[in-house]
């Protein structure tokens, strides 16, 4: 990194040399269990009984609880970004820029063990208002179960930037100055929208092709107000954050395949891998490590966010859950491409709205799908996430 009166640059040489390379990292030791599933939907506020209510699930075609489609990211390591966030950049921090997912028809059930094959596939170096020199990186992960069934493919985009430069620019300093204040009446209205949404298809009915038209609006959903408690609950639902839940692995034939190297975090945001062998809190993430800015305003200011804020992988999960609830038990989200436009700050609520924008009777999937555009916005109408999705329904 060079710093002159006229320019600040980022040294990305350790990133460039890894392009196209398979990536090592971590895998979970144990198969997914029902407690994991319930913890995940609780954290996502996804009140769909097929994922937590044993008696309800036994009466469905599945005969038992199943994992929500969104949960694949929680059965991965590092919020699913391991294959994108490779290479050392001194003084960097990282946030999510978006996620793209494909699902191939196999539901994940209790007892399944999901594994990943990862590859770093691309990057773009540019200048941004938020932080000046900024690197966008992305990569693919293939998710399979213990039988070798293809479950999903994911491609996250991570945004890496120089933390001190983002702090100095203070792009979010004004908007993050203080959390929104909510009156009793406003909170009651938020709760009404929340309840109306999860009652909109609690029984899991799948819309039929002939019932759906371009321009149809999906029921509105709301999540929040976001808080330190909700952010912490979300973080703890990602299984890799539980002590001793994963093991490191490399790639045969690939030298320096990026297993658990230091990405170049500023002081106070890195892990102590050696110390964590005795005291696992030292790589916990919230107490020590890169996620502490999500739940600590002072730490958030050091990385240009200025207030506690939510997780990109969580916002992508909200999108998937929103669509899956509408699609019902015989439907499935097949493709979701989300772009993250801004953070979900502490005190905000996130409203989610969707609209059918196309019906494709002959799709690349080999069966009919509907395209649904989704927008997430906060209570002031500021866009947080936009996405375009393909959903399989009844035909």
C-alpha positions in Angstrom: 0.0 0.0 0.0 1.4 3.4 -1.0 0.1 6.7 0.4 1.1 10.0 -1.3 -0.6 13.4 -1.0 -2.6 12.7 -4.2 -3.3 9.0 -4.2 -3.9 6.0 -2.0 -3.4 2.6 -3.5 -4.1 -1.0 -2.4 -1.6 -3.8 -2.9 -3.6 -6.7 -4.4 -0.6 -8.7 -5.6 -1.4 -11.6 -3.2 -4.9 -11.7 -4.6 -4.1 -11.7 -8.3 -1.8 -14.7 -8.2 -4.7 -16.8 -6.7 -7.2 -16.2 -9.5 -8.7 -19.5 -10.8 -7.2 -21.5 -7.9 -9.1 -24.0 -5.8 -9.4 -22.7 -2.2 -9.0 -24.6 1.1 -10.6 -23.6 4.3 -13.0 -25.4 6.7 -15.7 -28.0 6.8 -18.1 -28.8 9.6 -17.5 -32.0 11.6 -21.1 -33.0 12.3 -24.2 -33.4 10.2 -27.0 -30.9 10.5 -29.5 -31.6 13.3 -32.9 -30.3 14.3 -31.6 -27.9 16.9 -29.4 -26.4 14.2 -32.4 -25.9 12.0 -34.5 -24.4 14.7 -31.7 -22.1 15.7 -31.4 -20.9 12.2 -35.0 -20.1 11.5 -35.3 -18.4 14.9 -32.4 -16.2 14.0 -33.9 -15.4 10.6 -37.3 -14.8 12.1 -38.6 -17.3 9.5 -41.8 -18.5 11.2 -42.5 -21.4 8.7 -43.6 -24.4 10.7 -42.1 -27.0 8.3 -38.7 -26.0 9.8 -39.4 -26.0 13.5 -42.8 -27.6 14.4 -42.4 -31.4 14.7 -46.1 -32.2 14.8 -46.8 -30.0 11.8 -43.9 -31.4 9.8 -44.9 -35.0 10.4 -48.2 -34.3 8.6 -46.6 -32.9 5.4 -45.2 -34.9 2.5 -41.7 -34.6 4.0 -42.8 -36.4 7.2 -40.2 -34.5 9.3 -38.5 -31.2 9.6 -36.4 -30.0 6.6 -33.8 -27.3 6.4 -34.8 -24.1 4.8 -33.1 -23.4 1.5 -31.4 -20.4 3.0 -29.6 -22.5 5.6 -27.0 -23.9 3.2 -24.9 -20.8 4.0 -25.0 -21.7 7.7 -23.7 -25.2 6.8 -20.6 -23.5 5.2 -17.7 -21.7 6.8 -17.2 -17.9 7.1 -20.7 -16.9 6.2 -20.1 -18.6 2.9 -17.4 -16.2 1.7 -14.3 -18.4 2.1 -13.8 -18.9 -1.7 -14.1 -15.1 -2.5 -12.1 -13.5 0.3 -8.6 -14.8 -0.5 -5.3 -13.0 -0.5 -3.6 -10.7 2.0 -4.3 -7.0 1.8 -2.6 -5.0 4.6 -5.0 -2.8 6.6 -8.2 -4.1 4.9 -11.7 -4.8 6.1 -14.4 -6.7 4.2 -18.2 -6.4 3.7 -20.5 -8.3 1.4 -21.6 -6.8 -1.9 -24.1 -9.5 -3.0 -24.7 -13.2 -3.4 -25.9 -15.4 -6.2 -27.4 -18.9 -5.5 -28.6 -21.8 -7.5 -30.5 -24.8 -6.0 -30.8 -28.1 -7.8 -33.8 -29.8 -6.2 -32.5 -31.8 -3.3 -33.8 -30.7 0.2 -31.4 -30.9 3.1 -32.7 -33.0 6.0 -31.6 -33.7 9.6 -28.6 -36.1 9.5 -27.2 -34.7 6.2 -23.6 -33.6 6.1 -22.9 -30.8 3.6 -19.5 -30.2 2.2 -18.1 -27.6 -0.1 -15.7 -27.4 -3.1 -14.4 -23.9 -3.5 -12.7 -21.8 -6.2 -11.7 -18.2 -6.5 -13.1 -17.0 -9.8 -12.7 -13.2 -10.2 -12.0 -9.7 -9.0 -12.4 -6.0 -10.0 -10.3 -3.2 -8.7 -11.9 0.2 -8.7 -12.5 3.5 -6.7 -15.5 4.1 -4.6 -17.0 7.0 -2.7 -17.1 4.8 0.4 -13.4 4.0 0.7 -11.4 5.0 -2.3 -9.4 2.0 -3.6 -11.8 -0.9 -3.4 -11.5 -4.5 -4.5 -14.5 -6.6 -5.4 -13.9 -10.4 -5.3 -16.1 -13.4 -6.0 -15.8 -17.2 -6.1 -17.9 -20.3 -6.5 -18.8 -23.0 -3.9 -20.4 -26.3 -4.8 -22.4 -27.7 -2.0 -23.1 -31.5 -1.9 -24.3 -34.0 0.7 -22.8 -37.2 2.0 -24.3 -39.1 -0.9 -22.8 -36.8 -3.5 -26.1 -35.2 -4.4 -25.7 -31.7 -5.7 -27.5 -29.3 -3.4 -26.6 -25.8 -4.5 -24.0 -23.5 -5.9 -23.2 -20.1 -4.4 -21.2 -17.2 -5.6 -20.8 -14.4 -3.1 -19.2 -11.0 -3.9 -17.1 -9.5 -1.2 -15.9 -5.9 -1.0 -12.4 -5.3 0.5 -11.2 -1.8 1.3 -8.8 0.1 3.5 -10.4 0.5 6.8 -8.7 3.7 7.8 -9.6 5.3 4.5 -13.3 4.4 5.0 -13.2 5.7 8.5 -11.7 9.0 7.3 -14.3 9.5 4.6 -17.2 8.8 7.0 -19.8 8.1 4.3 -22.2 6.6 6.9 -21.3 8.9 9.8 -24.4 11.1 9.5 -27.0 8.4 8.7 -25.6 6.2 11.5 -25.5 8.9 14.1 -28.3 7.5 16.2 -30.7 4.5 15.9 -34.3 5.2 14.9 -36.8 5.7 17.7 -40.0 3.8 17.6 -43.3 4.6 19.2 -45.6 2.0 20.7 -48.1 2.5 17.8 -45.3 2.1 15.2 -44.1 -1.1 16.8 -47.6 -2.5 16.8 -47.9 -1.7 13.1 -44.5 -3.4 12.4 -45.8 -6.5 14.3 -49.0 -6.6 12.3 -47.1 -6.6 9.0 -44.8 -9.4 10.4 -47.7 -11.5 11.6 -49.8 -11.0 8.4 -46.8 -12.2 6.4 -46.2 -15.4 8.2 -49.9 -16.3 8.3 -50.1 -15.6 4.5 -49.0 -19.2 3.7 -48.4 -21.0 6.9 -50.0 -24.2 5.5 -47.4 -24.3 2.7 -49.7 -24.2 -0.3 -47.9 -23.9 -3.7 -49.4 -21.4 -6.2 -50.4 -22.9 -9.5 -49.0 -21.6 -12.8 -52.5 -20.5 -14.0 -53.1 -18.5 -10.8 -50.0 -16.4 -11.1 -49.8 -13.3 -13.4 -47.1 -10.8 -14.2 -47.6 -7.8 -11.9 -48.8 -9.9 -8.9 -47.5 -8.7 -5.6 -46.2 -11.0 -2.9 -47.3 -10.4 0.7 -45.2 -7.7 2.4 -42.7 -8.9 5.0 -40.9 -6.9 7.7 -37.9 -7.8 9.9 -36.8 -5.7 12.9 -36.3 -3.4 14.5 -32.7 -4.7 14.3 -30.8 -4.7 17.5 -27.6 -5.8 19.1 -29.6 -8.8 20.4 -30.9 -9.7 16.9 -27.5 -9.3 15.2 -25.9 -11.5 17.9 -28.7 -14.1 17.5 -28.0 -14.2 13.7 -24.3 -14.5 14.1 -24.6 -17.5 16.6 -26.9 -19.4 14.1 -24.0 -19.8 11.7 -22.7 -23.1 13.0 -19.0 -22.5 12.3 -19.0 -19.9 15.1 -19.6 -22.6 17.7 -16.4 -23.7 19.4 -14.8 -26.8 17.8 -17.5 -27.2 15.1 -15.1 -27.3 12.1 -11.7 -28.5 10.9 -9.3 -27.0 8.5 -8.4 -28.7 5.2 -6.1 -28.0 2.3 -6.2 -28.9 -1.4 -4.0 -31.7 -2.7 -1.7 -30.4 -5.4 -2.4 -26.7 -4.7 0.4 -25.0 -2.9 -0.7 -22.2 -0.6 -4.4 -22.8 -1.2 -5.6 -20.2 1.4 -6.8 -22.2 4.3 -6.8 -19.8 7.3 -4.2 -17.1 6.5 -4.5 -13.5 7.8 -6.3 -11.4 5.3 -4.7 -8.2 6.6 -7.2 -7.0 9.2 -6.4 -3.9 11.2 -5.5 -4.2 14.8 -8.4 -5.6 16.9 -10.1 -7.4 14.1 -7.9 -10.5 13.5 -8.1 -13.9 15.0 -5.5 -15.5 17.3 -5.4 -19.0 15.7 -2.7 -20.3 18.0 -4.2 -19.0 21.2 -7.6 -20.3 20.2 -6.3 -23.9 20.5 -6.5 -23.3 24.3 -9.0 -20.4 24.5 -11.5 -20.7 21.6 -12.9 -17.3 22.3 -9.8 -15.9 20.6 -11.2 -16.8 17.2 -14.8 -16.4 18.2 -15.5 -13.5 15.8 -17.7 -11.3 18.0 -15.5 -11.2 21.2 -12.4 -11.1 19.1 -12.2 -10.9 15.3 -13.7 -9.3 12.2 -17.4 -9.4 13.1 -17.1 -7.3 16.2 -18.0 -4.2 14.3 -21.5 -5.6 13.8 -22.3 -5.3 17.4 -20.0 -2.5 18.7 -20.5 1.1 17.6 -16.9 2.1 18.4 -15.5 -0.8 16.4 -18.0 -0.1 13.6 -16.6 3.4 13.3 -13.1 2.1 12.8 -14.2 0.3 9.6 -16.4 3.1 8.2 -19.8 1.8 9.3 -20.2 4.0 12.4 -23.0 2.0 14.0 -23.8 -1.6 14.6 -25.1 -3.2 11.4 -26.3 -6.5 10.0 -24.7 -9.3 7.9 -24.8 -9.6 4.2 -25.3 -13.4 4.3 -28.3 -12.8 6.5 -29.9 -10.4 4.0 -29.5 -12.9 1.2 -31.2 -15.5 3.5 -34.1 -13.1 4.2 -34.7 -13.0 0.4 -34.6 -16.8 0.0 -37.0 -17.4 2.9 -39.4 -14.7 1.6 -39.6 -16.5 -1.7 -39.7 -20.0 -0.3 -42.6 -19.1 2.0 -44.7 -18.0 -1.0 -43.6 -21.0 -3.1 -44.9 -23.5 -0.6 -44.0 -27.1 0.0 -44.2 -28.1 -3.7 -42.3 -25.1 -5.0 -38.6 -24.2 -4.8 -36.4 -21.2 -5.2 -34.1 -22.2 -8.1 -32.0 -19.0 -8.6 -31.5 -15.9 -6.5 -29.2 -13.0 -7.4 -29.1 -10.3 -4.7 -27.2 -7.0 -4.7 -26.6 -5.3 -1.4 -27.1 -1.5 -1.6 -26.6 -0.5 2.0 -26.4 -1.8 5.5 -29.3 -2.8 7.8 -28.4 -0.6 10.8 -29.3 -1.1 14.4 -32.7 0.4 15.1 -33.9 0.1 11.5 -36.5 -2.2 10.2 -36.3 -3.9 6.8 -39.4 -4.2 4.6 -39.4 -6.8 1.9 -41.7 -6.6 -1.1 -41.8 -8.8 -4.2 -43.5 -8.7 -7.6 -43.8 -11.2 -10.4 -42.1 -9.7 -13.4 -42.1 -12.6 -15.9 -43.4 -16.2 -16.5 -41.1 -18.4 -18.4 -42.9 -21.6 -19.5 -39.7 -22.8 -21.3 -36.9 -22.0 -18.9 -33.2 -23.1 -18.9 -34.2 -25.2 -15.9 -36.3 -27.5 -18.2 -39.6 -26.6 -16.4 -41.7 -23.5 -16.0 -40.6 -20.8 -13.5 -41.7 -17.3 -12.5 -39.3 -14.4 -12.1 -39.8 -12.3 -9.0 -38.1 -9.0 -8.4 -37.6 -8.3 -4.7 -36.7 -5.0 -3.0 -35.7 -4.5 0.6 -35.9 -1.0 2.1 -35.7 0.5 5.6 -38.3 2.6 7.3 -37.2 5.7 5.4 -37.6 4.0 2.0 -33.8 3.6 1.4 -33.0 0.5 -0.6 -31.0 -2.1 1.2 -31.1 -5.0 -1.2 -32.4 -5.6 -4.7 -32.7 -9.1 -6.2 -34.0 -10.9 -9.3 -35.1 -14.5 -8.6 -36.4 -17.6 -10.4 -39.0 -19.7 -8.5 -40.5 -23.1 -9.4 -44.2 -23.4 -8.6 -47.1 -25.8 -9.5 -47.8 -26.6 -13.1 
